[in-house]
Amino acid sequence: MKKLLLGSVLLVGLMSVASADKYECHRYKNGKSTGGHVTVYANSKSEAYDKAMEKYRKMHSGLGGGFKADSVRCKKPAW
């Protein structure tokens, strides 16, 4: 029974990752684009925004402030 439950949990988890869309999120500092971006996988644009801001927060804390972002703008790649 445990194996069946574990298998179904893993299947649901994989299905949610597979259904996520790819977003490129460009960071902005003082209202200007910095030229950098991160790629995230999310189910919506607002989720992509949250994930990108979290990535930049982690990068900022680990590299002495080089990747601070005031905001990000996310979009799906054209291709």
C-alpha positions as semicolon CSV with decimal commas, in nm:
position;residue;x (nm);y (nm);z (nm)
1;M;0,000;0,000;0,000
2;K;0,285;0,240;0,083
3;K;0,443;0,180;-0,257
4;L;0,116;0,256;-0,434
5;L;0,070;0,578;-0,238
6;L;0,429;0,686;-0,297
7;G;0,399;0,609;-0,668
8;S;0,084;0,817;-0,704
9;V;0,241;1,111;-0,517
10;L;0,544;1,100;-0,746
11;L;0,324;1,079;-1,055
12;V;0,122;1,386;-0,951
13;G;0,444;1,574;-0,877
14;L;0,590;1,493;-1,217
15;M;0,270;1,590;-1,395
16;S;0,268;1,934;-1,231
17;V;0,629;1,999;-1,335
18;A;0,563;1,879;-1,689
19;S;0,268;2,116;-1,730
20;A;0,464;2,427;-1,625
21;D;0,560;2,680;-1,893
22;K;0,902;2,831;-1,946
23;Y;0,940;3,204;-1,871
24;E;1,232;3,441;-1,917
25;C;1,234;3,705;-1,646
26;H;1,444;4,018;-1,697
27;R;1,549;4,215;-1,393
28;Y;1,508;4,587;-1,345
29;K;1,699;4,816;-1,110
30;N;1,590;5,180;-1,064
31;G;1,341;5,139;-1,349
32;K;1,607;5,032;-1,601
33;S;1,676;4,691;-1,746
34;T;2,007;4,545;-1,635
35;G;2,036;4,318;-1,938
36;G;2,029;3,999;-1,733
37;H;1,755;3,741;-1,706
38;V;1,673;3,412;-1,536
39;T;1,467;3,124;-1,667
40;V;1,193;2,978;-1,450
41;Y;0,918;2,721;-1,501
42;A;0,576;2,824;-1,374
43;N;0,206;2,773;-1,430
44;S;0,128;3,145;-1,453
45;K;0,297;3,479;-1,509
46;S;0,249;3,579;-1,145
47;E;0,408;3,253;-1,027
48;A;0,699;3,316;-1,266
49;Y;0,742;3,665;-1,116
50;D;0,755;3,523;-0,763
51;K;1,004;3,251;-0,859
52;A;1,229;3,497;-1,043
53;M;1,232;3,743;-0,753
54;E;1,321;3,458;-0,519
55;K;1,608;3,355;-0,747
56;Y;1,743;3,710;-0,751
57;R;1,709;3,735;-0,372
58;K;1,917;3,419;-0,336
59;M;2,177;3,540;-0,587
60;H;2,192;3,879;-0,414
61;S;2,254;3,729;-0,072
62;G;2,524;3,492;-0,198
63;L;2,730;3,721;-0,421
64;G;2,768;4,045;-0,230
65;G;2,481;4,232;-0,392
66;G;2,563;4,190;-0,759
67;F;2,217;4,066;-0,860
68;K;1,973;4,287;-0,670
69;A;1,645;4,345;-0,853
70;D;1,375;4,601;-0,777
71;S;1,136;4,418;-1,010
72;V;1,125;4,167;-1,293
73;R;0,924;4,135;-1,611
74;C;0,846;3,784;-1,724
75;K;0,738;3,658;-2,063
76;K;0,727;3,331;-2,249
77;P;1,002;3,296;-2,508
78;A;0,890;3,360;-2,867
79;W;1,009;3,025;-2,996
